[in-house]
Structures are given as C-alpha cells and as structure tokens.
Amino acid sequence: MKLRLILLIPGGRKVLEAYQDSLALRKEHLQYSYQVLKRYGNMSSATVLFVLKEELEQSHAFGRYGLVSALGPGFSAELLLLRWGEKAATDWPDRSKDEMMVND
C-alpha cells in the first residue's frame, strides 16, 4: 500500500511547518490545510474535517489510499486510513430520513 495523500490538521502555521519538515512534504501537499487555516483558523481536532471536505470535492482514482491526521486538546491524536471506492458519496441516491432504516 502506498499513501498518495496526507490530510493534516491545520493547528497553526508552526504545526504545518513541523509536519512539512518531519515528513519531508512540500507546501502544496498541504494546500487544503493552509487554506482552511487561513479561512477558519484552528478549531481543534474538528478542523481536519474541513480539510477532508475540500479534498473530497476532488476526484481520486479507485483504490487510492490516503491518511487523515488530527491533534486534539491535551495530547490526543486521531488517524484515519482512507481508501477511495468506486462511487463518491455524492453519487449515492438521495434518501429522506423517513426512508432511512437503522439496519440500512
């Protein structure tokens, strides 16, 4: 498995620069992290969801792997391994709450 994408929490400019230095990333690898930081600031670990939203609006090859990493208060860290499937969530049929079943 080869990671093609890394989505990191934009905890601040220094945090992003530390990620770049320690992981040997270029600034363009973290373009959405920088954009979200500039637009919204640091919103703790939930900020990475805004970065994920930006990335999900792009197209990705089937089977491509990515990693999402967030940091929270105190010392908490969250990691999520992604793998792109055949269909994006936006391709799924719309279903109202009334149609949703708990065991769907």
NUROKOL-623976 format. One record per atom (N, C-alpha, C, O): residue number from 1; residue in one letter; x, y, z. Coordinates in nm, 3 decimals, always signed. Each point is the difference from the previous one (the first is absolute). Example, Ala and Ser with C-alpha at 12.3 -4.5 7.8 and 13.67 -1.06 7.14 Angstrom:
% residues 2
<rec 1; 'A'; <+1.319; -0.569; +0.780>>,
<rec 1; 'A'; <-0.089; +0.119; +0.000>>,
<rec 1; 'A'; <+0.090; +0.120; +0.000>>,
<rec 1; 'A'; <+0.104; -0.002; +0.066>>,
<rec 2; 'S'; <-0.139; +0.107; -0.138>>,
<rec 2; 'S'; <+0.082; +0.119; +0.006>>,
<rec 2; 'S'; <-0.077; +0.109; +0.073>>,
<rec 2; 'S'; <+0.051; +0.111; +0.017>>,
This chain:
% residues 104
<rec 1; 'M'; <+0.085; -0.117; +0.000>>,
<rec 1; 'M'; <-0.085; +0.117; +0.000>>,
<rec 1; 'M'; <+0.090; +0.124; +0.000>>,
<rec 1; 'M'; <+0.096; +0.009; +0.076>>,
<rec 2; 'K'; <-0.131; +0.085; -0.162>>,
<rec 2; 'K'; <+0.075; +0.124; -0.007>>,
<rec 2; 'K'; <-0.095; +0.116; +0.023>>,
<rec 2; 'K'; <-0.101; +0.014; -0.069>>,
<rec 3; 'L'; <+0.134; +0.070; +0.168>>,
<rec 3; 'L'; <-0.083; +0.117; +0.027>>,
<rec 3; 'L'; <+0.021; +0.103; -0.110>>,
<rec 3; 'L'; <+0.113; +0.037; -0.030>>,
<rec 4; 'R'; <-0.222; +0.008; -0.028>>,
<rec 4; 'R'; <+0.007; +0.101; -0.106>>,
<rec 4; 'R'; <-0.042; +0.137; +0.051>>,
<rec 4; 'R'; <+0.015; +0.100; -0.070>>,
<rec 5; 'L'; <-0.067; -0.096; +0.192>>,
<rec 5; 'L'; <-0.058; +0.122; +0.051>>,
<rec 5; 'L'; <+0.011; +0.002; +0.152>>,
<rec 5; 'L'; <-0.024; -0.100; +0.066>>,
<rec 6; 'I'; <+0.061; +0.215; -0.012>>,
<rec 6; 'I'; <+0.004; +0.018; +0.145>>,
<rec 6; 'I'; <-0.075; +0.127; +0.033>>,
<rec 6; 'I'; <+0.036; +0.109; -0.046>>,
<rec 7; 'L'; <-0.142; -0.122; +0.127>>,
<rec 7; 'L'; <-0.080; +0.114; +0.044>>,
<rec 7; 'L'; <+0.031; +0.024; +0.146>>,
<rec 7; 'L'; <-0.022; -0.087; +0.084>>,
<rec 8; 'L'; <+0.074; +0.205; -0.054>>,
<rec 8; 'L'; <+0.045; +0.028; +0.136>>,
<rec 8; 'L'; <-0.076; +0.118; +0.060>>,
<rec 8; 'L'; <-0.037; +0.094; -0.070>>,
<rec 9; 'I'; <+0.016; -0.102; +0.199>>,
<rec 9; 'I'; <-0.068; +0.108; +0.071>>,
<rec 9; 'I'; <+0.084; +0.128; -0.009>>,
<rec 9; 'I'; <+0.121; -0.002; +0.024>>,
<rec 10; 'P'; <-0.185; +0.112; -0.060>>,
<rec 10; 'P'; <+0.074; +0.127; -0.004>>,
<rec 10; 'P'; <-0.003; +0.067; +0.137>>,
<rec 10; 'P'; <-0.069; +0.100; +0.019>>,
<rec 11; 'G'; <+0.143; -0.154; +0.076>>,
<rec 11; 'G'; <+0.001; +0.052; +0.136>>,
<rec 11; 'G'; <+0.066; +0.135; +0.015>>,
<rec 11; 'G'; <-0.002; +0.060; +0.108>>,
<rec 12; 'G'; <+0.059; -0.013; -0.214>>,
<rec 12; 'G'; <+0.070; +0.128; -0.001>>,
<rec 12; 'G'; <+0.112; -0.008; -0.101>>,
<rec 12; 'G'; <+0.038; -0.109; -0.044>>,
<rec 13; 'R'; <+0.016; +0.224; +0.006>>,
<rec 13; 'R'; <+0.107; +0.002; -0.100>>,
<rec 13; 'R'; <+0.120; -0.082; +0.046>>,
<rec 13; 'R'; <+0.059; -0.074; -0.079>>,
<rec 14; 'K'; <-0.022; +0.088; +0.207>>,
<rec 14; 'K'; <+0.116; -0.074; +0.052>>,
<rec 14; 'K'; <-0.024; -0.151; -0.001>>,
<rec 14; 'K'; <+0.092; -0.078; -0.024>>,
<rec 15; 'V'; <-0.215; +0.037; +0.051>>,
<rec 15; 'V'; <-0.034; -0.143; -0.003>>,
<rec 15; 'V'; <+0.017; -0.053; -0.143>>,
<rec 15; 'V'; <+0.058; -0.106; -0.020>>,
<rec 16; 'L'; <-0.110; +0.180; -0.078>>,
<rec 16; 'L'; <+0.012; -0.043; -0.139>>,
<rec 16; 'L'; <+0.146; -0.003; -0.045>>,
<rec 16; 'L'; <+0.041; -0.092; -0.071>>,
<rec 17; 'E'; <+0.036; +0.190; +0.112>>,
<rec 17; 'E'; <+0.142; +0.002; -0.035>>,
<rec 17; 'E'; <+0.074; -0.118; +0.065>>,
<rec 17; 'E'; <+0.090; -0.058; -0.062>>,
<rec 18; 'A'; <-0.127; +0.022; +0.184>>,
<rec 18; 'A'; <+0.062; -0.115; +0.067>>,
<rec 18; 'A'; <-0.035; -0.129; -0.074>>,
<rec 18; 'A'; <+0.086; -0.087; -0.017>>,
<rec 19; 'Y'; <-0.212; +0.074; -0.028>>,
<rec 19; 'Y'; <-0.039; -0.115; -0.082>>,
<rec 19; 'Y'; <+0.086; -0.005; -0.127>>,
<rec 19; 'Y'; <+0.053; -0.105; -0.035>>,
<rec 20; 'Q'; <-0.040; +0.219; -0.032>>,
<rec 20; 'Q'; <+0.079; +0.005; -0.123>>,
<rec 20; 'Q'; <+0.143; -0.045; +0.024>>,
<rec 20; 'Q'; <+0.053; -0.081; -0.076>>,
<rec 21; 'D'; <+0.009; +0.132; +0.181>>,
<rec 21; 'D'; <+0.139; -0.034; +0.030>>,
<rec 21; 'D'; <+0.015; -0.148; +0.037>>,
<rec 21; 'D'; <+0.088; -0.068; -0.053>>,
<rec 22; 'S'; <-0.172; +0.018; +0.142>>,
<rec 22; 'S'; <+0.016; -0.136; +0.050>>,
<rec 22; 'S'; <-0.042; -0.106; -0.101>>,
<rec 22; 'S'; <+0.053; -0.111; +0.002>>,
<rec 23; 'L'; <-0.147; +0.143; -0.090>>,
<rec 23; 'L'; <-0.049; -0.098; -0.099>>,
<rec 23; 'L'; <+0.053; +0.026; -0.140>>,
<rec 23; 'L'; <-0.039; -0.069; -0.095>>,
<rec 24; 'A'; <+0.127; +0.168; +0.081>>,
<rec 24; 'A'; <+0.058; +0.037; -0.131>>,
<rec 24; 'A'; <-0.109; +0.028; -0.103>>,
<rec 24; 'A'; <+0.004; -0.051; -0.112>>,
<rec 25; 'L'; <-0.102; +0.134; +0.151>>,
<rec 25; 'L'; <-0.110; +0.038; -0.089>>,
<rec 25; 'L'; <+0.025; +0.139; -0.057>>,
<rec 25; 'L'; <+0.063; +0.084; +0.064>>,
<rec 26; 'R'; <-0.112; -0.062; -0.183>>,
<rec 26; 'R'; <+0.002; +0.135; -0.058>>,
<rec 26; 'R'; <-0.128; +0.072; +0.042>>,
<rec 26; 'R'; <-0.099; -0.063; +0.035>>,
<rec 27; 'K'; <+0.102; +0.195; -0.040>>,
<rec 27; 'K'; <-0.115; +0.080; +0.042>>,
<rec 27; 'K'; <-0.125; -0.037; -0.081>>,
<rec 27; 'K'; <-0.110; +0.001; +0.055>>,
<rec 28; 'E'; <+0.126; -0.033; -0.183>>,
<rec 28; 'E'; <-0.116; -0.035; -0.081>>,
<rec 28; 'E'; <-0.067; -0.129; +0.044>>,
<rec 28; 'E'; <-0.118; -0.022; -0.030>>,
<rec 29; 'H'; <+0.191; -0.066; +0.100>>,
<rec 29; 'H'; <-0.062; -0.120; +0.056>>,
<rec 29; 'H'; <-0.104; +0.036; +0.106>>,
<rec 29; 'H'; <-0.093; -0.076; +0.026>>,
<rec 30; 'L'; <+0.111; +0.192; +0.034>>,
<rec 30; 'L'; <-0.088; +0.044; +0.109>>,
<rec 30; 'L'; <-0.086; +0.119; -0.040>>,
<rec 30; 'L'; <-0.042; +0.079; +0.084>>,
<rec 31; 'Q'; <+0.016; -0.067; -0.214>>,
<rec 31; 'Q'; <-0.072; +0.119; -0.049>>,
<rec 31; 'Q'; <-0.135; +0.020; +0.068>>,
<rec 31; 'Q'; <-0.034; +0.113; +0.035>>,
<rec 32; 'Y'; <-0.043; -0.220; -0.014>>,
<rec 32; 'Y'; <-0.131; +0.016; +0.063>>,
<rec 32; 'Y'; <+0.013; +0.031; +0.149>>,
<rec 32; 'Y'; <-0.082; +0.074; +0.055>>,
<rec 33; 'S'; <+0.184; -0.128; +0.009>>,
<rec 33; 'S'; <+0.024; +0.033; +0.141>>,
<rec 33; 'S'; <+0.028; +0.149; +0.016>>,
<rec 33; 'S'; <-0.054; +0.065; +0.089>>,
<rec 34; 'Y'; <+0.138; -0.012; -0.176>>,
<rec 34; 'Y'; <+0.032; +0.143; +0.005>>,
<rec 34; 'Y'; <-0.124; +0.085; -0.033>>,
<rec 34; 'Y'; <-0.024; +0.103; +0.063>>,
<rec 35; 'Q'; <-0.054; -0.147; -0.162>>,
<rec 35; 'Q'; <-0.121; +0.076; -0.038>>,
<rec 35; 'Q'; <-0.101; +0.004; +0.114>>,
<rec 35; 'Q'; <-0.056; +0.106; +0.031>>,
<rec 36; 'V'; <+0.033; -0.220; +0.032>>,
<rec 36; 'V'; <-0.096; -0.007; +0.111>>,
<rec 36; 'V'; <+0.050; +0.083; +0.118>>,
<rec 36; 'V'; <-0.078; +0.069; +0.064>>,
<rec 37; 'L'; <+0.207; -0.076; -0.034>>,
<rec 37; 'L'; <+0.056; +0.080; +0.108>>,
<rec 37; 'L'; <-0.021; +0.149; -0.026>>,
<rec 37; 'L'; <-0.040; +0.074; +0.090>>,
<rec 38; 'K'; <+0.065; -0.032; -0.211>>,
<rec 38; 'K'; <-0.017; +0.142; -0.035>>,
<rec 38; 'K'; <-0.147; +0.042; +0.008>>,
<rec 38; 'K'; <-0.032; +0.109; +0.048>>,
<rec 39; 'R'; <-0.057; -0.196; -0.095>>,
<rec 39; 'R'; <-0.143; +0.033; -0.006>>,
<rec 39; 'R'; <-0.068; -0.006; +0.137>>,
<rec 39; 'R'; <-0.081; +0.087; +0.032>>,
<rec 40; 'Y'; <+0.112; -0.190; +0.049>>,
<rec 40; 'Y'; <-0.075; -0.024; +0.124>>,
<rec 40; 'Y'; <+0.084; +0.008; +0.127>>,
<rec 40; 'Y'; <-0.055; +0.012; +0.109>>,
<rec 41; 'G'; <+0.187; -0.020; -0.122>>,
<rec 41; 'G'; <+0.083; -0.007; +0.119>>,
<rec 41; 'G'; <+0.004; -0.142; +0.054>>,
<rec 41; 'G'; <-0.050; -0.093; -0.064>>,
<rec 42; 'N'; <+0.109; +0.075; +0.181>>,
<rec 42; 'N'; <+0.010; -0.131; +0.062>>,
<rec 42; 'N'; <-0.123; -0.025; +0.086>>,
<rec 42; 'N'; <-0.027; +0.074; +0.094>>,
<rec 43; 'M'; <-0.048; -0.179; -0.126>>,
<rec 43; 'M'; <-0.121; -0.036; +0.074>>,
<rec 43; 'M'; <+0.019; -0.134; +0.073>>,
<rec 43; 'M'; <-0.095; -0.076; +0.014>>,
<rec 44; 'S'; <+0.216; +0.049; +0.032>>,
<rec 44; 'S'; <+0.037; -0.123; +0.066>>,
<rec 44; 'S'; <-0.010; -0.118; -0.098>>,
<rec 44; 'S'; <+0.010; +0.020; -0.121>>,
<rec 45; 'S'; <-0.028; -0.141; +0.171>>,
<rec 45; 'S'; <+0.007; -0.118; -0.086>>,
<rec 45; 'S'; <-0.106; -0.003; -0.110>>,
<rec 45; 'S'; <+0.020; -0.064; -0.103>>,
<rec 46; 'A'; <-0.132; +0.132; +0.123>>,
<rec 46; 'A'; <-0.106; +0.001; -0.101>>,
<rec 46; 'A'; <+0.042; +0.074; -0.127>>,
<rec 46; 'A'; <-0.064; -0.016; -0.104>>,
<rec 47; 'T'; <+0.167; +0.097; +0.112>>,
<rec 47; 'T'; <+0.046; +0.077; -0.116>>,
<rec 47; 'T'; <+0.036; -0.091; -0.117>>,
<rec 47; 'T'; <-0.018; +0.038; -0.116>>,
<rec 48; 'V'; <+0.069; -0.158; +0.145>>,
<rec 48; 'V'; <+0.041; -0.090; -0.107>>,
<rec 48; 'V'; <-0.120; -0.043; -0.084>>,
<rec 48; 'V'; <+0.017; -0.037; -0.116>>,
<rec 49; 'L'; <-0.137; +0.040; +0.171>>,
<rec 49; 'L'; <-0.119; -0.035; -0.078>>,
<rec 49; 'L'; <-0.025; +0.102; -0.110>>,
<rec 49; 'L'; <-0.052; -0.035; -0.106>>,
<rec 50; 'F'; <+0.089; +0.160; +0.129>>,
<rec 50; 'F'; <-0.012; +0.103; -0.103>>,
<rec 50; 'F'; <+0.102; -0.026; -0.111>>,
<rec 50; 'F'; <-0.028; +0.023; -0.118>>,
<rec 51; 'V'; <+0.146; -0.070; +0.156>>,
<rec 51; 'V'; <+0.103; -0.037; -0.098>>,
<rec 51; 'V'; <-0.049; -0.120; -0.081>>,
<rec 51; 'V'; <+0.016; -0.004; -0.122>>,
<rec 52; 'L'; <-0.074; -0.094; +0.189>>,
<rec 52; 'L'; <-0.054; -0.118; -0.067>>,
<rec 52; 'L'; <-0.108; +0.038; -0.100>>,
<rec 52; 'L'; <-0.004; -0.053; -0.110>>,
<rec 53; 'K'; <-0.084; +0.144; +0.148>>,
<rec 53; 'K'; <-0.106; +0.046; -0.090>>,
<rec 53; 'K'; <+0.059; +0.056; -0.129>>,
<rec 53; 'K'; <-0.048; -0.030; -0.109>>,
<rec 54; 'E'; <+0.152; +0.113; +0.122>>,
<rec 54; 'E'; <+0.066; +0.057; -0.118>>,
<rec 54; 'E'; <+0.055; -0.110; -0.090>>,
<rec 54; 'E'; <-0.014; +0.005; -0.123>>,
<rec 55; 'E'; <+0.076; -0.104; +0.184>>,
<rec 55; 'E'; <+0.059; -0.109; -0.078>>,
<rec 55; 'E'; <-0.106; -0.087; -0.066>>,
<rec 55; 'E'; <+0.019; -0.047; -0.112>>,
<rec 56; 'L'; <-0.129; +0.024; +0.181>>,
<rec 56; 'L'; <-0.106; -0.084; -0.055>>,
<rec 56; 'L'; <-0.067; +0.063; -0.122>>,
<rec 56; 'L'; <-0.067; -0.070; -0.077>>,
<rec 57; 'E'; <+0.083; +0.198; +0.060>>,
<rec 57; 'E'; <-0.055; +0.067; -0.118>>,
<rec 57; 'E'; <+0.086; -0.022; -0.124>>,
<rec 57; 'E'; <-0.039; +0.039; -0.110>>,
<rec 58; 'Q'; <+0.155; -0.103; +0.127>>,
<rec 58; 'Q'; <+0.089; -0.032; -0.112>>,
<rec 58; 'Q'; <-0.024; -0.144; -0.043>>,
<rec 58; 'Q'; <-0.052; -0.080; +0.078>>,
<rec 59; 'S'; <+0.089; +0.048; -0.200>>,
<rec 59; 'S'; <-0.014; -0.139; -0.045>>,
<rec 59; 'S'; <+0.126; -0.079; +0.037>>,
<rec 59; 'S'; <+0.110; +0.054; +0.004>>,
<rec 60; 'H'; <-0.129; -0.182; +0.023>>,
<rec 60; 'H'; <+0.109; -0.087; +0.040>>,
<rec 60; 'H'; <-0.015; -0.134; -0.070>>,
<rec 60; 'H'; <-0.111; -0.046; -0.025>>,
<rec 61; 'A'; <+0.221; -0.016; -0.006>>,
<rec 61; 'A'; <-0.001; -0.130; -0.064>>,
<rec 61; 'A'; <-0.051; -0.107; +0.097>>,
<rec 61; 'A'; <+0.028; +0.004; +0.120>>,
<rec 62; 'F'; <-0.104; -0.099; -0.174>>,
<rec 62; 'F'; <-0.050; -0.112; +0.079>>,
<rec 62; 'F'; <+0.117; -0.073; +0.066>>,
<rec 62; 'F'; <+0.101; -0.029; -0.064>>,
<rec 63; 'G'; <-0.117; +0.000; +0.193>>,
<rec 63; 'G'; <+0.101; -0.074; +0.074>>,
<rec 63; 'G'; <+0.112; +0.084; +0.058>>,
<rec 63; 'G'; <+0.088; -0.052; +0.069>>,
<rec 64; 'R'; <-0.088; +0.181; -0.096>>,
<rec 64; 'R'; <+0.105; +0.089; +0.051>>,
<rec 64; 'R'; <-0.010; +0.011; +0.152>>,
<rec 64; 'R'; <-0.110; +0.009; +0.055>>,
<rec 65; 'Y'; <+0.226; -0.011; +0.012>>,
<rec 65; 'Y'; <+0.003; +0.009; +0.145>>,
<rec 65; 'Y'; <+0.042; +0.140; +0.045>>,
<rec 65; 'Y'; <+0.078; +0.068; -0.066>>,
<rec 66; 'G'; <-0.133; -0.028; +0.179>>,
<rec 66; 'G'; <+0.037; +0.126; +0.062>>,
<rec 66; 'G'; <-0.003; -0.015; +0.151>>,
<rec 66; 'G'; <-0.055; -0.096; +0.053>>,
<rec 67; 'L'; <+0.114; +0.191; +0.015>>,
<rec 67; 'L'; <+0.004; -0.001; +0.145>>,
<rec 67; 'L'; <-0.046; +0.136; +0.052>>,
<rec 67; 'L'; <+0.044; +0.104; -0.049>>,
<rec 68; 'V'; <-0.133; -0.107; +0.147>>,
<rec 68; 'V'; <-0.048; +0.122; +0.066>>,
<rec 68; 'V'; <+0.057; -0.002; +0.141>>,
<rec 68; 'V'; <-0.006; -0.101; +0.069>>,
<rec 69; 'S'; <+0.062; +0.214; -0.027>>,
<rec 69; 'S'; <+0.057; +0.008; +0.134>>,
<rec 69; 'S'; <-0.047; +0.129; +0.067>>,
<rec 69; 'S'; <+0.004; +0.107; -0.060>>,
<rec 70; 'A'; <-0.047; -0.119; +0.184>>,
<rec 70; 'A'; <-0.045; +0.115; +0.078>>,
<rec 70; 'A'; <+0.060; -0.006; +0.139>>,
<rec 70; 'A'; <+0.032; -0.107; +0.052>>,
<rec 71; 'L'; <-0.019; +0.222; +0.008>>,
<rec 71; 'L'; <+0.047; +0.011; +0.138>>,
<rec 71; 'L'; <-0.107; +0.073; +0.080>>,
<rec 71; 'L'; <-0.063; +0.093; -0.050>>,
<rec 72; 'G'; <+0.044; -0.134; +0.174>>,
<rec 72; 'G'; <-0.101; +0.063; +0.084>>,
<rec 72; 'G'; <+0.060; +0.056; +0.127>>,
<rec 72; 'G'; <+0.122; +0.007; +0.014>>,
<rec 73; 'P'; <-0.208; +0.034; +0.078>>,
<rec 73; 'P'; <+0.047; +0.061; +0.125>>,
<rec 73; 'P'; <+0.078; -0.100; +0.086>>,
<rec 73; 'P'; <-0.017; -0.121; -0.011>>,
<rec 74; 'G'; <+0.102; +0.177; +0.096>>,
<rec 74; 'G'; <+0.089; -0.085; +0.079>>,
<rec 74; 'G'; <+0.094; -0.065; -0.099>>,
<rec 74; 'G'; <+0.060; +0.070; -0.082>>,
<rec 75; 'F'; <-0.046; -0.199; +0.088>>,
<rec 75; 'F'; <+0.064; -0.066; -0.113>>,
<rec 75; 'F'; <-0.092; -0.111; -0.045>>,
<rec 75; 'F'; <+0.001; -0.110; +0.056>>,
<rec 76; 'S'; <-0.078; +0.140; -0.155>>,
<rec 76; 'S'; <-0.081; -0.102; -0.064>>,
<rec 76; 'S'; <+0.029; +0.008; -0.149>>,
<rec 76; 'S'; <+0.015; +0.108; -0.056>>,
<rec 77; 'A'; <-0.008; -0.223; -0.004>>,
<rec 77; 'A'; <+0.027; -0.007; -0.143>>,
<rec 77; 'A'; <-0.097; -0.099; -0.063>>,
<rec 77; 'A'; <-0.029; -0.105; +0.056>>,
<rec 78; 'E'; <-0.019; +0.141; -0.172>>,
<rec 78; 'E'; <-0.091; -0.086; -0.074>>,
<rec 78; 'E'; <+0.060; -0.026; -0.137>>,
<rec 78; 'E'; <+0.054; +0.091; -0.063>>,
<rec 79; 'L'; <-0.063; -0.214; +0.017>>,
<rec 79; 'L'; <+0.045; -0.038; -0.133>>,
<rec 79; 'L'; <-0.110; -0.077; -0.069>>,
<rec 79; 'L'; <-0.071; -0.079; +0.063>>,
<rec 80; 'L'; <+0.056; +0.101; -0.191>>,
<rec 80; 'L'; <-0.102; -0.068; -0.078>>,
<rec 80; 'L'; <+0.059; -0.037; -0.135>>,
<rec 80; 'L'; <+0.050; +0.086; -0.072>>,
<rec 81; 'L'; <-0.055; -0.215; +0.038>>,
<rec 81; 'L'; <+0.047; -0.046; -0.130>>,
<rec 81; 'L'; <-0.118; +0.004; -0.096>>,
<rec 81; 'L'; <-0.106; -0.054; +0.029>>,
<rec 82; 'L'; <+0.126; +0.118; -0.143>>,
<rec 82; 'L'; <-0.104; +0.012; -0.103>>,
<rec 82; 'L'; <+0.034; -0.089; -0.119>>,
<rec 82; 'L'; <+0.117; -0.022; -0.031>>,
<rec 83; 'R'; <-0.219; -0.029; -0.034>>,
<rec 83; 'R'; <+0.017; -0.068; -0.128>>,
<rec 83; 'R'; <-0.119; +0.038; -0.087>>,
<rec 83; 'R'; <-0.115; -0.022; +0.037>>,
<rec 84; 'W'; <+0.144; +0.080; -0.152>>,
<rec 84; 'W'; <-0.107; +0.044; -0.087>>,
<rec 84; 'W'; <-0.066; -0.119; -0.067>>,
<rec 84; 'W'; <+0.066; -0.090; -0.052>>,
<rec 85; 'G'; <-0.199; +0.092; +0.056>>,
<rec 85; 'G'; <-0.079; -0.105; -0.062>>,
<rec 85; 'G'; <-0.042; +0.037; -0.141>>,
<rec 85; 'G'; <+0.047; +0.099; -0.056>>,
<rec 86; 'E'; <-0.136; -0.180; +0.001>>,
<rec 86; 'E'; <-0.045; +0.022; -0.138>>,
<rec 86; 'E'; <-0.091; +0.120; -0.013>>,
<rec 86; 'E'; <+0.003; +0.069; -0.102>>,
<rec 87; 'K'; <-0.085; -0.043; +0.203>>,
<rec 87; 'K'; <-0.095; +0.111; -0.007>>,
<rec 87; 'K'; <+0.027; +0.098; +0.112>>,
<rec 87; 'K'; <+0.032; -0.038; +0.113>>,
<rec 88; 'A'; <-0.047; +0.164; -0.144>>,
<rec 88; 'A'; <+0.010; +0.104; +0.103>>,
<rec 88; 'A'; <-0.134; +0.009; +0.072>>,
<rec 88; 'A'; <-0.103; -0.037; -0.056>>,
<rec 89; 'A'; <+0.106; +0.087; +0.178>>,
<rec 89; 'A'; <-0.124; +0.014; +0.077>>,
<rec 89; 'A'; <-0.100; +0.088; -0.072>>,
<rec 89; 'A'; <-0.121; -0.017; +0.017>>,
<rec 90; 'T'; <+0.169; +0.111; -0.095>>,
<rec 90; 'T'; <-0.092; +0.089; -0.072>>,
<rec 90; 'T'; <-0.073; -0.073; -0.111>>,
<rec 90; 'T'; <-0.099; +0.051; -0.052>>,
<rec 91; 'D'; <+0.145; -0.171; +0.014>>,
<rec 91; 'D'; <-0.067; -0.079; -0.104>>,
<rec 91; 'D'; <-0.111; -0.088; +0.057>>,
<rec 91; 'D'; <-0.078; -0.057; -0.076>>,
<rec 92; 'W'; <+0.070; +0.046; +0.208>>,
<rec 92; 'W'; <-0.100; -0.086; +0.059>>,
<rec 92; 'W'; <-0.137; +0.063; -0.016>>,
<rec 92; 'W'; <-0.013; +0.122; -0.001>>,
<rec 93; 'P'; <-0.091; -0.204; -0.011>>,
<rec 93; 'P'; <-0.134; +0.057; -0.015>>,
<rec 93; 'P'; <-0.042; +0.075; +0.127>>,
<rec 93; 'P'; <+0.034; -0.040; +0.111>>,
<rec 94; 'D'; <-0.109; +0.148; -0.130>>,
<rec 94; 'D'; <-0.054; +0.075; +0.114>>,
<rec 94; 'D'; <-0.107; -0.083; +0.068>>,
<rec 94; 'D'; <-0.084; -0.062; -0.065>>,
<rec 95; 'R'; <+0.087; +0.063; +0.197>>,
<rec 95; 'R'; <-0.102; -0.070; +0.077>>,
<rec 95; 'R'; <-0.040; +0.087; +0.117>>,
<rec 95; 'R'; <+0.086; +0.052; +0.072>>,
<rec 96; 'S'; <-0.213; -0.036; -0.053>>,
<rec 96; 'S'; <-0.047; +0.082; +0.111>>,
<rec 96; 'S'; <+0.013; -0.078; +0.130>>,
<rec 96; 'S'; <+0.019; -0.122; -0.001>>,
<rec 97; 'K'; <-0.028; +0.194; +0.113>>,
<rec 97; 'K'; <+0.007; -0.065; +0.131>>,
<rec 97; 'K'; <-0.107; -0.108; +0.015>>,
<rec 97; 'K'; <+0.023; -0.104; +0.063>>,
<rec 98; 'D'; <-0.141; +0.129; -0.122>>,
<rec 98; 'D'; <-0.109; -0.096; +0.011>>,
<rec 98; 'D'; <+0.035; -0.133; -0.064>>,
<rec 98; 'D'; <-0.050; -0.105; +0.043>>,
<rec 99; 'E'; <+0.135; +0.107; -0.144>>,
<rec 99; 'E'; <+0.036; -0.123; -0.069>>,
<rec 99; 'E'; <+0.115; -0.073; +0.067>>,
<rec 99; 'E'; <+0.022; -0.118; -0.026>>,
<rec 100; 'M'; <+0.052; +0.187; +0.112>>,
<rec 100; 'M'; <+0.117; -0.060; +0.061>>,
<rec 100; 'M'; <-0.041; -0.103; +0.105>>,
<rec 100; 'M'; <-0.091; +0.022; +0.079>>,
<rec 101; 'M'; <+0.159; -0.134; -0.079>>,
<rec 101; 'M'; <-0.024; -0.104; +0.097>>,
<rec 101; 'M'; <+0.125; -0.014; +0.086>>,
<rec 101; 'M'; <+0.111; +0.023; -0.048>>,
<rec 102; 'V'; <-0.128; -0.059; +0.173>>,
<rec 102; 'V'; <+0.112; -0.013; +0.091>>,
<rec 102; 'V'; <+0.100; -0.104; -0.052>>,
<rec 102; 'V'; <+0.121; +0.020; +0.011>>,
<rec 103; 'N'; <-0.169; -0.128; -0.066>>,
<rec 103; 'N'; <+0.089; -0.108; -0.047>>,
<rec 103; 'N'; <+0.032; +0.012; -0.148>>,
<rec 103; 'N'; <+0.033; -0.100; -0.064>>,
<rec 104; 'D'; <-0.043; +0.220; +0.009>>,
<rec 104; 'D'; <+0.027; +0.021; -0.143>>,
<rec 104; 'D'; <+0.137; -0.046; -0.040>>,
<rec 104; 'D'; <+0.037; +0.011; -0.117>>,
